[in-house]
Amino acid sequence: MIEAALLFCAICYSVALLINLWRIASGPDSADRILALDTMVINVIALLVLYGIWRGTTVYFEAAMLIAMVGFVSTVAYCRYILRGDIIE
């Protein structure tokens, strides 16, 4: 039963990734693209956690934590670049 639930969740998150990819391609401005990229990072983290549950190992949880940290820093850096023109003052 848990395999069916994991498969359903993985399909839902994969569809969400495709919708975010569409938003990146057709976003009217850069703020929409930044939000779509941040949401894609969250969806990838969820997929890694689901895969880690399915495989029964903790390596994927650690990878999800690393991607979460890098995703946060990259979102903040990209927003600062859009707002100010440089990342480091």
LUMLUM-929902 format. One line per 2 residues: number of its first residue (from 0); their letters; for each residue x, y, z of N, C-alpha, C, O. Coordinates in pm, whole numbers, plus 50000, padded with zeros to 5 digits. Layout:
N
NUM) a) X Y Z X Y Z X Y Z X Y Z  ...
% end
This chain:
89
0) mi) 50081 49880 50000 50000 50000 50000 50085 50126 50000 50052 50225 49934  50197 50122 50076 50283 50240 50082 50349 50267 49947 50376 50382 49912
2) ea) 50374 50161 49870 50434 50181 49738 50340 50256 49646 50383 50340 49567  50211 50227 49654 50112 50297 49571 50103 50444 49610 50092 50531 49524
4) al) 50106 50471 49740 50100 50610 49786 50226 50686 49744 50217 50802 49704  50343 50622 49753 50467 50687 49710 50467 50713 49560 50513 50817 49516
6) lf) 50415 50620 49484 50407 50638 49339 50312 50752 49303 50342 50833 49215  50199 50760 49370 50103 50867 49345 50165 51003 49379 50150 51100 49303
8) ca) 50234 51010 49492 50299 51137 49531 50408 51175 49433 50422 51292 49399  50486 51078 49387 50593 51106 49292 50536 51157 49160 50593 51247 49098
10) ic) 50425 51102 49117 50362 51149 48993 50310 51291 49011 50324 51374 48921  50249 51318 49125 50199 51455 49150 50312 51556 49153 50298 51664 49095
12) ys) 50422 51524 49218 50535 51617 49222 50601 51631 49086 50652 51738 49053  50602 51525 49007 50657 51535 48871 50572 51626 48784 50625 51704 48705
14) va) 50442 51617 48798 50353 51707 48723 50374 51852 48769 50373 51944 48688  50394 51871 48898 50421 52005 48950 50553 52060 48895 50563 52179 48868
16) ll) 50652 51973 48878 50778 52017 48817 50757 52061 48673 50816 52161 48629  50675 51990 48600 50647 52028 48461 50573 52162 48454 50599 52244 48367
18) in) 50480 52182 48546 50407 52309 48549 50502 52424 48584 50491 52533 48528  50594 52400 48677 50693 52503 48710 50786 52532 48594 50824 52646 48571
20) lw) 50822 52429 48519 50904 52450 48401 50831 52536 48299 50892 52621 48234  50702 52515 48285 50623 52598 48195 50620 52743 48243 50626 52836 48163
22) ri) 50610 52763 48375 50609 52899 48430 50744 52968 48409 50749 53089 48386  50852 52892 48415 50983 52951 48389 50992 52994 48243 51046 53101 48212
24) as) 50941 52914 48154 50950 52946 48012 50859 53061 47972 50894 53139 47883  50744 53072 48035 50647 53173 47991 50616 53277 48097 50514 53345 48089
26) gp) 50701 53290 48197 50676 53388 48303 50680 53529 48249 50769 53563 48172  50584 53613 48288 50583 53748 48233 50698 53836 48283 50740 53927 48212
28) ds) 50749 53810 48403 50862 53889 48451 50955 53799 48532 50928 53681 48552  51064 53857 48578 51167 53778 48646 51122 53729 48784 51170 53627 48831
30) ad) 51032 53800 48848 50984 53756 48980 50911 53623 48969 50926 53536 49055  50831 53607 48865 50763 53478 48844 50862 53366 48818 50843 53254 48865
32) ri) 50966 53395 48746 51068 53294 48717 51144 53255 48844 51177 53138 48864  51172 53353 48929 51242 53324 49055 51154 53235 49143 51202 53138 49202
34) la) 51027 53268 49154 50936 53186 49236 50921 53046 49179 50913 52949 49255  50917 53034 49047 50907 52901 48987 51032 52819 49014 51023 52699 49041
36) ld) 51150 52881 49006 51273 52809 49038 51276 52765 49183 51319 52653 49213  51231 52851 49273 51229 52814 49415 51131 52700 49439 51158 52610 49519
38) tm) 51018 52704 49373 50921 52596 49387 50973 52466 49327 50944 52358 49377  51051 52477 49219 51112 52356 49163 51211 52294 49260 51219 52171 49269
40) vi) 51284 52375 49334 51376 52322 49434 51298 52248 49542 51339 52140 49585  51188 52303 49585 51105 52237 49686 51050 52105 49634 51045 52006 49707
42) nv) 51008 52102 49508 50956 51978 49450 51065 51872 49436 51039 51754 49458  51186 51913 49401 51296 51817 49392 51330 51762 49530 51359 51643 49544
44) ia) 51325 51847 49631 51348 51800 49768 51243 51696 49806 51275 51593 49865  51117 51723 49772 51010 51628 49804 51030 51496 49730 51007 51389 49786
46) ll) 51073 51503 49604 51098 51379 49529 51214 51300 49589 51209 51177 49595  51318 51370 49634 51429 51300 49698 51386 51233 49829 51428 51121 49858
48) vl) 51304 51301 49906 51256 51241 50030 51168 51119 50002 51180 51017 50069  51082 51130 49903 50998 51016 49866 51082 50898 49818 51055 50784 49852
50) yg) 51185 50927 49739 51272 50820 49692 51351 50757 49807 51374 50637 49809  51390 50839 49903 51459 50787 50020 51370 50697 50105 51415 50596 50159
52) iw) 51242 50735 50115 51147 50648 50187 51129 50518 50113 51125 50411 50174  51118 50526 49981 51096 50405 49901 51217 50311 49909 51200 50190 49919
54) rg) 51339 50368 49904 51459 50285 49910 51496 50245 50053 51568 50147 50073  51447 50318 50152 51475 50285 50291 51615 50322 50335 51674 50254 50420
56) tt) 51670 50429 50278 51804 50473 50314 51803 50621 50350 51714 50695 50308  51902 50664 50427 51906 50803 50472 51994 50891 50384 52003 51011 50408
58) vy) 52058 50835 50285 52147 50913 50198 52068 51019 50123 52116 51131 50105  51949 50987 50080 51869 51081 50004 51815 51194 50091 51791 51304 50042
60) fe) 51798 51169 50219 51756 51275 50309 51869 51377 50326 51843 51498 50333  51991 51329 50333 52105 51420 50343 52122 51500 50214 52154 51619 50217
62) aa) 52099 51436 50101 52106 51507 49973 51996 51612 49965 52017 51720 49910  51879 51581 50019 51770 51679 50020 51805 51799 50106 51771 51912 50071
64) ml) 51872 51776 50218 51915 51889 50302 52017 51977 50231 52011 52099 50241  52110 51916 50159 52209 51993 50084 52143 52075 49973 52178 52191 49952
66) ia) 52049 52015 49903 51979 52088 49797 51895 52201 49856 51883 52307 49795  51837 52179 49973 51759 52286 50038 51848 52405 50072 51808 52520 50052
68) mv) 51967 52379 50124 52057 52489 50158 52104 52563 50034 52106 52686 50032  52142 52490 49931 52189 52553 49808 52074 52627 49739 52095 52735 49684
70) gf) 51955 52571 49742 51840 52636 49681 51805 52767 49749 51772 52865 49683  51813 52769 49881 51784 52892 49954 51885 53001 49921 51848 53115 49893
72) vs) 52012 52965 49924 52117 53063 49896 52107 53113 49752 52123 53233 49727  52080 53025 49659 52071 53068 49519 51949 53157 49495 51956 53249 49414
74) tv) 51839 53131 49563 51721 53217 49548 51749 53357 49603 51714 53457 49540  51810 53363 49719 51843 53493 49777 51943 53568 49690 51929 53689 49669
76) ay) 52043 53499 49639 52143 53563 49554 52082 53614 49424 52114 53724 49379  51994 53536 49363 51932 53578 49239 51839 53698 49261 51834 53788 49178
78) cr) 51767 53698 49373 51681 53812 49404 51763 53939 49428 51727 54047 49381  51873 53926 49500 51960 54043 49522 52019 54093 49391 52033 54213 49372
80) yi) 52052 54002 49302 52106 54042 49173 52002 54117 49091 52033 54217 49026  51879 54070 49093 51772 54137 49018 51743 54274 49079 51723 54371 49005
82) lr) 51740 54285 49211 51707 54412 49276 51818 54515 49269 51792 54633 49244  51944 54473 49292 52052 54569 49307 52154 54567 49195 52233 54660 49183
84) gd) 52155 54464 49115 52254 54455 49008 52383 54386 49046 52464 54355 48960  52403 54361 49175 52519 54285 49221 52478 54201 49342 52376 54228 49406
86) ii) 52557 54101 49370 52524 54009 49479 52593 54052 49608 52532 54053 49715  52720 54087 49597 52799 54125 49714 52819 54276 49711 52861 54332 49610
88) e) 52789 54339 49822 52803 54485 49828 52943 54524 49868 52974 54643 49878
% end
